[in-house]
Amino acid sequence: MFDIEVRGLPCQIEVTHFVVVPPDPGCTSSDMDYRGYSEIEFDVMKLSGKPYPWLQYRLTQDEIYKIENRIIEEMERG
């Protein structure tokens, strides 16, 4: 879980599912494996740790990309 600000509101992101499959140019049986893909699911939480459904349901696609990129960064750090 990490802190982030969305629309000026401080919140936390709890990662519920994270899979990154890198591209495998040698794989000819699956276009997804050939190109690589990621699966990321997360919940937006208040700083108190309680769900923040009002904010989560109103995320724009740009906000989702921002959060997903931050998740990838956080996961790479370990």
Secondary structure, DSSP 8 states (H G I E B T S, - for coil): -EEEEETTEEEEEEEEEEEEE---TT--S-HHHHH-EEEEEEEEE-TTSSB-HHHHTT--HHHHHHHHHHHHHHHHH-
